[in-house]
Amino acid sequence: MSAKKSAEPTPEGIARLTRQRLAAEEGARAMADAERRSIELRKNMARLRELREAKEAADATVRASQPAPAPKKRARKLPR
């Protein structure tokens, strides 16, 4: 008996091709979604970094405008 491929696709072959096509489409959607989320994450990180740097700069300006604190005197030990 010889195994010849028929020109007519079998139901199993059609189902397999359909599953493969759906898996490829779902994979492409998942990759696009992951890329979109990573872009949003990087944008948010950049926004938070800018806010932190601005706050640090404002804090440094406030510290620079305040007078330096007087050094604290050490308490002397009393003789016993």
TORVO-36798 format. One record per residue: residue in one letter; y, x, z of N, C-alpha, C, O in turn. Coordinates in pm, whole numbers. Last residue first. Layout:
# TORVO-36798
PT, type, n.north, n.east, n.up, ca.north, ca.east, ca.up, c.north, c.east, c.up, o.north, o.east, o.up
PT, A, Y, X, Z, Y, X, Z, Y, X, Z, Y, X, Z
...
END
This chain:
# TORVO-36798
PT, type, n.north, n.east, n.up, ca.north, ca.east, ca.up, c.north, c.east, c.up, o.north, o.east, o.up
PT, R, 6296, 3358, 8949, 6225, 3282, 9053, 6243, 3343, 9187, 6190, 3292, 9285
PT, P, 6570, 3329, 8725, 6478, 3411, 8804, 6414, 3329, 8915, 6478, 3238, 8968
PT, L, 6567, 3121, 8437, 6620, 3145, 8571, 6520, 3233, 8648, 6399, 3213, 8636
PT, K, 6617, 3201, 8107, 6521, 3173, 8212, 6585, 3208, 8345, 6649, 3312, 8360
PT, R, 6855, 3038, 7904, 6809, 3156, 7979, 6708, 3114, 8083, 6714, 3004, 8138
PT, A, 6814, 2881, 7594, 6831, 2867, 7738, 6777, 2991, 7807, 6670, 3042, 7774
PT, R, 6986, 2972, 7305, 6861, 2970, 7378, 6891, 2959, 7528, 6984, 3021, 7579
PT, K, 7185, 2765, 7109, 7178, 2873, 7207, 7046, 2858, 7281, 7002, 2748, 7314
PT, K, 7166, 2704, 6761, 7141, 2658, 6897, 7128, 2779, 6989, 7070, 2881, 6953
PT, P, 7430, 2738, 6528, 7302, 2785, 6580, 7286, 2742, 6725, 7381, 2744, 6803
PT, A, 7561, 2446, 6377, 7582, 2562, 6465, 7448, 2608, 6518, 7361, 2526, 6550
PT, P, 7497, 2363, 6035, 7481, 2334, 6178, 7498, 2461, 6260, 7457, 2569, 6219
PT, A, 7752, 2366, 5792, 7627, 2425, 5841, 7615, 2396, 5989, 7714, 2404, 6061
PT, P, 7882, 2054, 5674, 7898, 2186, 5736, 7764, 2235, 5788, 7676, 2157, 5824
PT, Q, 7785, 1913, 5357, 7792, 1906, 5503, 7811, 2046, 5561, 7763, 2145, 5505
PT, S, 7751, 1968, 5092, 7884, 1923, 5133, 7898, 1915, 5284, 8009, 1909, 5336
PT, A, 7483, 2032, 5069, 7581, 2137, 5043, 7720, 2096, 5092, 7799, 2183, 5129
PT, R, 7362, 1785, 5118, 7340, 1897, 5212, 7445, 2006, 5194, 7491, 2065, 5291
PT, V, 7449, 1647, 4889, 7489, 1600, 5022, 7473, 1713, 5124, 7561, 1734, 5207
PT, T, 7322, 1796, 4691, 7467, 1786, 4690, 7518, 1744, 4828, 7617, 1797, 4878
PT, A, 7055, 1751, 4756, 7106, 1888, 4762, 7259, 1887, 4767, 7320, 1968, 4837
PT, D, 7039, 1477, 4704, 7018, 1526, 4840, 7073, 1667, 4857, 7132, 1698, 4960
PT, A, 7079, 1480, 4428, 7176, 1411, 4513, 7163, 1459, 4658, 7263, 1480, 4726
PT, A, 6850, 1621, 4350, 6981, 1677, 4320, 7088, 1612, 4408, 7178, 1681, 4457
PT, E, 6651, 1442, 4437, 6656, 1577, 4493, 6793, 1641, 4468, 6846, 1710, 4556
PT, K, 6711, 1225, 4271, 6723, 1211, 4415, 6732, 1348, 4481, 6813, 1368, 4572
PT, A, 6654, 1338, 4021, 6789, 1290, 4048, 6812, 1277, 4198, 6918, 1312, 4249
PT, E, 6381, 1389, 4053, 6473, 1501, 4032, 6617, 1460, 4059, 6694, 1538, 4114
PT, R, 6285, 1125, 4078, 6267, 1221, 4186, 6365, 1337, 4174, 6426, 1379, 4272
PT, L, 6355, 1017, 3825, 6408, 958, 3948, 6399, 1057, 4064, 6495, 1071, 4141
PT, E, 6202, 1184, 3658, 6348, 1182, 3647, 6413, 1125, 3772, 6514, 1177, 3820
PT, R, 5945, 1113, 3745, 5991, 1251, 3761, 6143, 1257, 3754, 6206, 1327, 3833
PT, L, 5934, 846, 3665, 5931, 877, 3807, 5979, 1020, 3834, 6045, 1045, 3935
PT, R, 5941, 884, 3386, 6045, 805, 3452, 6051, 839, 3601, 6159, 859, 3657
PT, A, 5706, 1029, 3347, 5834, 1091, 3312, 5949, 1017, 3381, 6044, 1080, 3429
PT, M, 5520, 837, 3429, 5529, 963, 3501, 5662, 1033, 3472, 5723, 1089, 3563
PT, N, 5563, 644, 3231, 5592, 612, 3370, 5606, 739, 3453, 5693, 748, 3539
PT, K, 5477, 784, 3004, 5616, 736, 3011, 5654, 708, 3156, 5764, 742, 3199
PT, R, 5207, 826, 3069, 5296, 942, 3054, 5443, 900, 3062, 5525, 972, 3119
PT, L, 5120, 557, 3070, 5111, 638, 3191, 5205, 758, 3183, 5275, 789, 3280
PT, E, 5156, 484, 2805, 5232, 415, 2909, 5232, 496, 3038, 5334, 502, 3107
PT, I, 4969, 659, 2690, 5110, 671, 2653, 5197, 604, 2760, 5299, 660, 2801
PT, S, 4735, 557, 2800, 4775, 695, 2834, 4921, 719, 2798, 4991, 793, 2869
PT, R, 4729, 302, 2687, 4743, 316, 2832, 4787, 457, 2870, 4866, 475, 2962
PT, R, 4695, 371, 2417, 4814, 296, 2458, 4836, 311, 2608, 4949, 331, 2653
PT, E, 4442, 494, 2430, 4559, 572, 2386, 4689, 504, 2429, 4782, 571, 2474
PT, A, 4286, 275, 2507, 4294, 393, 2593, 4415, 478, 2557, 4483, 529, 2646
PT, D, 4322, 110, 2282, 4367, 65, 2414, 4381, 183, 2509, 4478, 191, 2584
PT, A, 4201, 263, 2084, 4344, 231, 2072, 4400, 188, 2207, 4512, 224, 2242
PT, M, 3939, 265, 2184, 4011, 392, 2170, 4162, 366, 2160, 4241, 438, 2221
PT, A, 3879, -9, 2168, 3877, 59, 2298, 3955, 190, 2292, 4029, 223, 2384
PT, R, 3891, -51, 1893, 3985, -122, 1982, 3992, -52, 2117, 4101, -39, 2175
PT, A, 3680, 113, 1813, 3814, 143, 1764, 3919, 75, 1853, 4022, 134, 1885
PT, G, 3469, -21, 1939, 3499, 117, 1974, 3640, 155, 1932, 3711, 223, 2006
PT, E, 3472, -261, 1800, 3501, -262, 1944, 3536, -121, 1992, 3624, -104, 2077
PT, E, 3400, -169, 1545, 3529, -235, 1566, 3569, -233, 1713, 3685, -208, 1747
PT, A, 3145, -67, 1600, 3249, 22, 1548, 3387, -38, 1568, 3480, 33, 1605
PT, A, 3014, -300, 1682, 3027, -188, 1776, 3137, -93, 1729, 3214, -43, 1811
PT, L, 3024, -449, 1445, 3094, -498, 1564, 3114, -386, 1666, 3219, -378, 1729
PT, R, 2863, -284, 1282, 3003, -310, 1245, 3083, -356, 1366, 3194, -310, 1388
PT, Q, 2621, -298, 1421, 2686, -169, 1401, 2834, -188, 1367, 2920, -116, 1418
PT, R, 2563, -571, 1400, 2581, -509, 1533, 2655, -376, 1520, 2742, -345, 1601
PT, T, 2539, -589, 1121, 2643, -667, 1189, 2671, -607, 1327, 2786, -592, 1366
PT, L, 2317, -428, 1076, 2446, -390, 1018, 2561, -463, 1086, 2668, -406, 1105
PT, R, 2127, -582, 1216, 2155, -445, 1258, 2291, -400, 1204, 2370, -341, 1277
PT, A, 2126, -819, 1066, 2164, -824, 1207, 2202, -684, 1256, 2300, -668, 1329
PT, I, 2032, -718, 822, 2164, -781, 828, 2215, -783, 972, 2331, -752, 999
PT, G, 1778, -636, 902, 1874, -539, 850, 2016, -592, 856, 2109, -519, 890
PT, E, 1664, -879, 970, 1677, -775, 1072, 1779, -671, 1029, 1858, -623, 1110
PT, P, 1667, -1013, 726, 1749, -1065, 836, 1768, -961, 946, 1874, -954, 1009
PT, T, 1694, -775, 455, 1616, -855, 549, 1708, -907, 659, 1815, -851, 682
PT, P, 1831, -786, 129, 1838, -740, 267, 1760, -834, 359, 1760, -956, 342
PT, E, 1670, -720, -173, 1709, -829, -84, 1714, -778, 61, 1613, -731, 112
PT, A, 1561, -510, -296, 1704, -528, -316, 1758, -636, -223, 1878, -642, -197
PT, S, 1327, -332, -91, 1363, -443, -180, 1515, -452, -189, 1587, -406, -100
PT, K, 1161, -32, -100, 1278, -104, -49, 1310, -215, -148, 1319, -195, -269
PT, K, 812, -2, -55, 928, -3, -143, 1040, -79, -78, 1018, -178, -8
PT, A, 542, 150, 36, 659, 94, 104, 778, 108, 12, 838, 214, 1
PT, S, 220, 64, -85, 339, 146, -94, 456, 73, -27, 466, -50, -33
PT, M, -118, 85, 0, 0, 0, 0, 124, 89, 0, 131, 182, 80
END
